[in-house]
Amino acid sequence: MTWEMKEHVESQYHKVKEEIISRHVQLFPSSITLDGFLWAFIMLRSRAFSHFRGQLVMLPLVDLSTMPVKEGEQVVIQYGLKKSNADLAFYYGFVEPNTNRDSYTLTFNISELDPFHREKLDIAAANDLGETAYFDIFMDRPLPPAILPYLRLVALQEADAFLLEPVYRKSIWKTLELPVSHVNEELVCKMVIDACESALSGYRTTVEQDEKLIQEGNLGYKLEIAVTVRVGEKRVLQQIEGIVKEKEAQLDKLEYYHERRLKEIGLVGEEDETYCQPKKDSIPTL
């Protein structure tokens, strides 16, 4: 589990703890125990289905099977195709061996020292993102749609700051879905690479060492789950870093905002034109 996920879980934990203890005090003012709270928290996290009118609710008997089941027939449950191994480990106590459950949560933020902090914050908020944004990256899956626009927004500097002006506000997010400028895209690549390298440097073991530990089979059930999650995170980080480094090497061949804009207003002809963007199959997908 990444530090970002840990902080998110701890935040949920303390919020639920306060609510449970508050209600517990109202009903049983003299019988608060840590064991009782832990039991209530575990039951809430494992049995609650959804939010109802802004509150987390438990619905007794809802998870019981309503299909005819023969004696001895196996009953199975799907815990969610979008859940990572870290989610499965934390909430349900198991992991799956397939790598498409491997994930890592990358965290980026709009610095308070950014001279365009307020403008960037407003644009992020208009697109359901905040000063700090969390992006769950899964192995061999497309990146979250919002990550590149957000990073390009964060990386906007003086030369591209005109895009932050009110006249561009309605269209800026769509503009940020494509490369803005060479300098901007270079900063985006650097942010992602630095984030990956920083995260990888925090692990005390390599992917190969973790794989060997799992193969040897001497870890015990809980420790094997933890190592499986850990090695999955490292695989994802290495994959992201590799893809971005390939993209970084192709920056001179990309088409940026000014080139696109000149074409749109007809100031660049179709004949004898030098294109900055190669064929799609020659650039690694980010």
N, C-alpha and C positions, 0 to 999 in steps of 0.2 A: 504494500500500500504506500503510495507516495505521501510526502509531507502535506501536500495540498489536500489530498483525500483525508488524511488524518485530521487536519484542522477542520475540514468540513464535517467529519463524523463527530469530532469532539464538540463542535458548535451545536450539532443536532442533539448530542447526548445531554449537554448541559441545559438546553432549552426544554427537552422532554423531562429531564430530571426535575427542574423547577416546577413544571406543570404537575407532574405526578406527586411530588412532595406537597405542593400547595393543596391539591385535592385530598391527599392522604391526611393532611393535618385537619382539614375540615371534617373528615369522617371519623378519623381515629387519631386524635391529637396526642395521645400518649404512647403510640406504638410504632413510631418510625424506626426502621432498621435498614442497614445497608443491603442486607440480603433481600429484603422485601423490595427495595427499590430496584436492585439488579434483576430480580425475577420479573418485575413489572416492565422494565425497560426491554428485556429480551423478548417478552411476550408481545409487546407493542411493535418492536422492529420486525419480528418474524410473522406476526399474524395480521397486522394492519394491511388493508388492501389499497386504499386510496384516500384522497382528501375530500371532505364533504363540507361545503360552506366554509372553507378556509381552515378546517380542523382535521387532524388525523383521527380516523375512526377505526374501530374494530367491529367486524360483522360476524358474530358467532354462527357457525354451521355453514357459512357461505362456501367454504372450500371443500365441503363434503361432496363426494361424487353423486350426481343425479342420474347416472347411467346404470343400466342393469349390469351387475358384475357377478359372474359365476364363481362358485367356490374354488379357491386356488388360483384364480385369474389374477395376473399382475396388474396393479393400478399405478400409472405413472403421472408425473406432473412436469410441466414446462415452467422453469423458473424465469424465463425471459431470454429471448435471443439477443437482446441488446446489452445484456449484463456482461461485465468483464469478469475475469477470474478473481480480481480483487473484490468485486461486489459479491460474488458467490462465496468466497472465503469468509468475508466479514459477516454477511447476513445469514448464510446457510451452512457454513462449515465444511465446504468441499470445493474442489476445482475440477475443471475438465482438461484433459490432456491436449486437445486441439488448440493450435496456436492462434486461431481467430478470436479466442477469448483474451489473448494477451493485450494489454493496454497500458497507456501512461497518460497522466493528466498534465499537460503543459499549461503553465500560468504566465500571463503577461499583464502588464499594467501601463496606464497612462501616468507618467511621472507628474507629480505636483509641481516640479520645477520646469516643466515644459512651458515655453512662452505662450503656447496655444492650448493650454490645459483645458480651459473652460469650453472653447469651441469643440475640441475633440471629445470632451466628456458629453456634451450635448448631442453630438452625432452618434456616439456609441449608445447613449441612452435611447435615442430614437430608433435604434435597431436592436433593442432588448439586451444590450451589453452594458457593463459598468466600467468604473475606473480600473478594476481588476477583472480579468476574464479568464475562465477556466475552459480548456478544450480537451476533451477525452479523445485520444488518438488510439485507434485499434490497428493491430497487425493486419496488413494486406487489405485494408479498407480505405476508401477515399477519405481525405481530410474533412473535418467539419466545414460546411460551406462558409461560415462566418470568420474562420481563422485568418485567411489572407486579407480580406478587407479590413479587419481589425488591425492586423499588423502593419498594413500600409498606412492606415490612419495614424497609428502610434509613431510610425517612422517619418511622417510628413515634416519637412523642414522648411526653412525660409523660401527656398526656390520654388517649392510646390504649394506654399501656404495660400496661394490665391484660391485653391480648391475649397478652402474653409470659409470663404466669403458667403454671405447669405444667398447670393444669386445662384450658387451651385448647390445649396443644401438639399434640394429635392432630388438631385441626381447623383450626389456624391458617392453614395454607397454602391450604386451600379458602376460608377467610374472606378471605384476601388476594387472591384472584382477583377480588373485587369491591371497589368503593370502600369505604374504612374510615371516613373522616371528611372534611369539607370541608378542614380544615387539612392532613391527610395527602395528599389528592389534589392540593392546591395545591402542596405541596412536590415531589410526584412530577413534576408538569408543569414546575416550575421546574428540577429537576435535568436533565430531558431537554432543555429549551430551552437551558439554560446549556451543556450538553455540545455541542449542535449549533452554537451560536453560537461557542463556543471553538474547535471544530474548523474551522469555516468561516473564522474569522479567521486561521488558520494558513496558508491558501493565498494565494499571491501573485497569482493570477489569478482571474477570474470564470468562471462556466459559459459565458457568451457568448464570452469571449476564447478559452477552450479549444476550443469548437465551431468558432470561426473558424480556429484553428490547424490543426485536423484537416481542415476543408474545403479549406484552401489547399493541402494535400498536400505541404508542403515539409519535413516533420519528419524523415523517415527512419524506417525500420521500428521500431527500438527506442524511439525517442522518441515515436512515434505511439502505441505500446502504453502507454507511461507516461502520456501525456496522456489517453488513453481511460479508463484506470483512475482517474485523478485527477478527470476531469469526472464520471464515474459516482459517485464518492464524494460529490461536492458535490451532485449531483442527489438522492441518497438523503437527505443531511442536510437539504436544503431541504424535501423532502417530509415527513420526520418532524417538523421544526420547525413546518411549516404545519398538520399534523394536530393536533399537541399544542396549538397556540395556539387552534385551533377548539374543542378539548375544554375548554381552560381557560376559555373564555367561557361554557361550559355548566355549570360546577361547581354553581351554585345550583339547578340542575334535577335533579341526580343524587340517587339514593337511597343512603343510607349505612348503615353497620352498625346503628346504633341503631334507625333506622326499620324495617329488615328484621327485627331481633330483636323489636321490639314487635309486629309482625304475626305472627311465628312463635308467640309466646306468647299471642296473642289479646287484647292490651290495646288494640289499635287496631281500630275497627270498619270495615266495608266501606262504609257509607253516609256521605255528607258528609265523605269523607276527602280531604285535600289530598295529592296525590302529588308527590314531588320529582323523579321520573324521567319524562322525556317519552317519546314513542314511539321505538322503536329507530331508525327511519329519520330521526329529527330530530337525532340526535347523531352526529358524525363517529366513525368506527371508529378506535380506537387499537390 
